[in-house]
Amino acid sequence: MQLIHLIKKKYGKASQKLYEILEKNNNGTINIFKPVPSPIDKIKNRYRWRIIAKCKLNNKVIDIINKSIDEFCKCKFKKTKISISTNPNNMT
């Protein structure tokens, strides 16, 4: 059981780093919630985390997200993928 906790913690670091970058680049336009494991936290042997952000989608917000993702990619977290959904129908 502890090994599973350590593995989850390791993968949670990438989402925490992205959260910190988003917060740093945010100028109050986006309400960003801390990363949490997804309700279905593992699919096909891959752990999933999510960061929920509430805002009005406009060019300013898109620029903040793009800048944050570019900065995150420089951190070189191996085997990490980012997926963005706007107005998702399903939060799983």
Contacts in CASP RR format, 6 or more apart in sequence:
PFRMAT RR
TARGET T0000
AUTHOR 0000-0000-0000
METHOD contacts of the structure
MODEL  1
MQLIHLIKKKYGKASQKLYEILEKNNNGTINIFKPVPSPIDKIKNRYRWR
IIAKCKLNNKVIDIINKSIDEFCKCKFKKTKISISTNPNNMT
7 47 0 8 1.000
8 37 0 8 1.000
8 41 0 8 1.000
8 47 0 8 1.000
11 47 0 8 1.000
11 49 0 8 1.000
12 35 0 8 1.000
12 37 0 8 1.000
12 47 0 8 1.000
12 49 0 8 1.000
13 77 0 8 1.000
14 49 0 8 1.000
14 75 0 8 1.000
14 77 0 8 1.000
14 80 0 8 1.000
15 35 0 8 1.000
15 49 0 8 1.000
15 50 0 8 1.000
15 51 0 8 1.000
16 35 0 8 1.000
17 72 0 8 1.000
17 75 0 8 1.000
17 77 0 8 1.000
18 35 0 8 1.000
18 51 0 8 1.000
18 68 0 8 1.000
18 69 0 8 1.000
18 72 0 8 1.000
18 82 0 8 1.000
19 32 0 8 1.000
19 34 0 8 1.000
19 35 0 8 1.000
19 51 0 8 1.000
21 68 0 8 1.000
21 71 0 8 1.000
21 72 0 8 1.000
22 30 0 8 1.000
22 32 0 8 1.000
22 51 0 8 1.000
22 53 0 8 1.000
22 64 0 8 1.000
22 65 0 8 1.000
22 68 0 8 1.000
23 32 0 8 1.000
25 64 0 8 1.000
25 67 0 8 1.000
25 68 0 8 1.000
25 71 0 8 1.000
26 32 0 8 1.000
26 64 0 8 1.000
27 64 0 8 1.000
29 55 0 8 1.000
29 60 0 8 1.000
29 61 0 8 1.000
29 64 0 8 1.000
30 53 0 8 1.000
30 54 0 8 1.000
30 55 0 8 1.000
30 61 0 8 1.000
30 64 0 8 1.000
31 53 0 8 1.000
31 54 0 8 1.000
31 55 0 8 1.000
32 51 0 8 1.000
32 52 0 8 1.000
32 53 0 8 1.000
33 51 0 8 1.000
33 52 0 8 1.000
33 53 0 8 1.000
33 54 0 8 1.000
34 51 0 8 1.000
35 49 0 8 1.000
35 50 0 8 1.000
35 51 0 8 1.000
36 49 0 8 1.000
36 50 0 8 1.000
37 47 0 8 1.000
37 48 0 8 1.000
37 49 0 8 1.000
37 50 0 8 1.000
38 48 0 8 1.000
38 49 0 8 1.000
38 50 0 8 1.000
38 92 0 8 1.000
39 91 0 8 1.000
39 92 0 8 1.000
40 48 0 8 1.000
40 92 0 8 1.000
41 47 0 8 1.000
41 48 0 8 1.000
41 49 0 8 1.000
42 48 0 8 1.000
50 91 0 8 1.000
55 61 0 8 1.000
57 86 0 8 1.000
65 84 0 8 1.000
69 82 0 8 1.000
72 82 0 8 1.000
END
